[in-house]
């Protein structure tokens, strides 16, 4: 399975999201492809490109001390992940931003649970970020799926993968 290719997702004509090759590789490494593997997750960090609506995810956090993991749940310790966000923001002189959340599901084609949707809406309402929306990624055992949520409308829409470069891990 090749893991060193970026993925690009679109939401109509409005937003494009690129998951860089290292990010895709790290996410696939956390895939729940065995019954013993718990859910994993973290935050998305990256940048908004000037003069367009394109967004690039350059870095993710992975499970850290204080996170709670089980086969069907991942709860992120807010304090430790926030420290990573603060450091990335400071070190990049304000160009590396919090872009959203990611986690795994033990299913081939992941769909958000009612708990996921509720948490995503909470993030849109209460998190601080520099755009109108956040991205939510779920890594399944066979595909990676992405949703974009609008803070203005509290609408969450699944994005379409437009470039997978035949990575050997089917995406949607």
ZIJOZI-V833370 format. One record per residue. N is the residue number from 1. RES is the residue in one small letter. PHI is phi in whole degrees, 0 to 359 (* if undefined). OMEGA is omega in whole degrees, -180 to 180 (NA if undefined). NEAR is the number of other C-alpha atoms within 8 Angstrom. Layout:
<<N & RES & PHI & OMEGA & NEAR> <N & RES & PHI & OMEGA & NEAR>>
This chain:
<<1 & x & * & 177 & 5> <2 & x & 282 & -178 & 7> <3 & x & 234 & -172 & 11> <4 & x & 256 & 179 & 9> <5 & x & 234 & 177 & 12> <6 & x & 285 & 174 & 14> <7 & x & 237 & 178 & 14> <8 & x & 238 & -179 & 12> <9 & x & 240 & 178 & 13> <10 & x & 236 & 174 & 13> <11 & x & 239 & -175 & 12> <12 & x & 61 & 177 & 6> <13 & x & 262 & -170 & 5> <14 & x & 263 & -173 & 7> <15 & x & 226 & 172 & 10> <16 & x & 237 & 179 & 11> <17 & x & 237 & 176 & 11> <18 & x & 248 & 169 & 12> <19 & x & 265 & -178 & 12> <20 & x & 294 & -178 & 12> <21 & x & 304 & 179 & 11> <22 & x & 298 & 179 & 11> <23 & x & 294 & 179 & 13> <24 & x & 301 & 180 & 14> <25 & x & 300 & 180 & 10> <26 & x & 295 & 180 & 8> <27 & x & 295 & -179 & 9> <28 & x & 297 & 178 & 9> <29 & x & 297 & 180 & 6> <30 & x & 267 & -178 & 9> <31 & x & 308 & -179 & 13> <32 & x & 275 & -176 & 13> <33 & x & 275 & 173 & 7> <34 & x & 229 & -178 & 5> <35 & x & 295 & -177 & 6> <36 & x & 276 & -175 & 5> <37 & x & 280 & 178 & 8> <38 & x & 279 & 174 & 10> <39 & x & 299 & 176 & 16> <40 & x & 232 & 178 & 12> <41 & x & 179 & -180 & 13> <42 & x & 170 & -178 & 13> <43 & x & 248 & 176 & 13> <44 & x & 257 & 177 & 14> <45 & x & 236 & 179 & 14> <46 & x & 176 & -171 & 14> <47 & x & 220 & 172 & 12> <48 & x & 266 & -180 & 8> <49 & x & 279 & -179 & 9> <50 & x & 294 & 173 & 5> <51 & x & 61 & 175 & 4> <52 & x & 198 & -180 & 5> <53 & x & 257 & -180 & 10> <54 & x & 285 & -179 & 10> <55 & x & 228 & -180 & 12> <56 & x & 238 & 174 & 12> <57 & x & 267 & -178 & 15> <58 & x & 262 & -172 & 12> <59 & x & 207 & 172 & 9> <60 & x & 229 & 166 & 10> <61 & x & 263 & 176 & 10> <62 & x & 245 & -178 & 8> <63 & x & 308 & -177 & 9> <64 & x & 234 & 174 & 8> <65 & x & 304 & -179 & 6> <66 & x & 99 & 175 & 7> <67 & x & 288 & 177 & 10> <68 & x & 247 & -177 & 9> <69 & x & 232 & 170 & 11> <70 & x & 214 & -178 & 8> <71 & x & 301 & -175 & 10> <72 & x & 237 & 180 & 9> <73 & x & 213 & 169 & 9> <74 & x & 221 & 177 & 12> <75 & x & 239 & -176 & 7> <76 & x & 277 & 173 & 11> <77 & x & 289 & -173 & 11> <78 & x & 300 & -174 & 6> <79 & x & 298 & -176 & 6> <80 & x & 294 & 179 & 10> <81 & x & 292 & 177 & 13> <82 & x & 296 & 176 & 8> <83 & x & 300 & 178 & 8> <84 & x & 295 & 178 & 9> <85 & x & 301 & -179 & 11> <86 & x & 299 & -180 & 8> <87 & x & 294 & 179 & 8> <88 & x & 298 & 179 & 10> <89 & x & 298 & -179 & 12> <90 & x & 295 & -177 & 8> <91 & x & 294 & -179 & 7> <92 & x & 268 & -177 & 8> <93 & x & 57 & 173 & 7> <94 & x & 86 & 180 & 8> <95 & x & 257 & 178 & 8> <96 & x & 264 & -172 & 11> <97 & x & 244 & 168 & 13> <98 & x & 287 & -176 & 10> <99 & x & 246 & -179 & 13> <100 & x & 150 & -172 & 10> <101 & x & 230 & 172 & 12> <102 & x & 217 & 172 & 12> <103 & x & 198 & -179 & 12> <104 & x & 258 & 171 & 13> <105 & x & 228 & 179 & 13> <106 & x & 274 & 179 & 13> <107 & x & 218 & -177 & 8> <108 & x & 299 & -179 & 8> <109 & x & 244 & -170 & 10> <110 & x & 290 & 173 & 13> <111 & x & 231 & -179 & 6> <112 & x & 290 & 175 & 8> <113 & x & 281 & 176 & 6> <114 & x & 297 & 177 & 6> <115 & x & 293 & 177 & 7> <116 & x & 302 & -177 & 8> <117 & x & 299 & 178 & 9> <118 & x & 296 & 179 & 8> <119 & x & 296 & 180 & 8> <120 & x & 297 & 178 & 10> <121 & x & 296 & 176 & 10> <122 & x & 298 & 178 & 9> <123 & x & 300 & 180 & 8> <124 & x & 298 & -179 & 13> <125 & x & 282 & -167 & 8> <126 & x & 246 & 180 & 6> <127 & x & 287 & 176 & 7> <128 & x & 260 & 179 & 4> <129 & x & 205 & -170 & 7> <130 & x & 265 & 179 & 5> <131 & x & 205 & 178 & 5> <132 & x & 275 & -174 & 7> <133 & x & 213 & 175 & 10> <134 & x & 232 & 179 & 13> <135 & x & 249 & -179 & 11> <136 & x & 229 & -176 & 12> <137 & x & 247 & 171 & 11> <138 & x & 238 & 179 & 14> <139 & x & 262 & 177 & 15> <140 & x & 270 & 180 & 16> <141 & x & 280 & -180 & 12> <142 & x & 232 & -179 & 10> <143 & x & 223 & 173 & 13> <144 & x & 251 & 179 & 13> <145 & x & 239 & -177 & 15> <146 & x & 229 & 174 & 12> <147 & x & 235 & 176 & 11> <148 & x & 242 & 179 & 13> <149 & x & 246 & 179 & 15> <150 & x & 264 & 178 & 12> <151 & x & 292 & -178 & 11> <152 & x & 295 & -174 & 6> <153 & x & 255 & -174 & 5> <154 & x & 53 & 179 & 10> <155 & x & 260 & 180 & 7> <156 & x & 242 & -175 & 8> <157 & x & 235 & 176 & 8> <158 & x & 289 & 179 & 9> <159 & x & 264 & -180 & 12> <160 & x & 251 & 176 & 9> <161 & x & 284 & -179 & 11> <162 & x & 248 & 180 & 8> <163 & x & 206 & 178 & 8> <164 & x & 244 & 179 & 11> <165 & x & 51 & 177 & 7> <166 & x & 48 & -175 & 6> <167 & x & 282 & 180 & 11> <168 & x & 85 & 177 & 7> <169 & x & 226 & -174 & 10> <170 & x & 300 & 179 & 9> <171 & x & 236 & 176 & 9> <172 & x & 215 & NA & 7>>
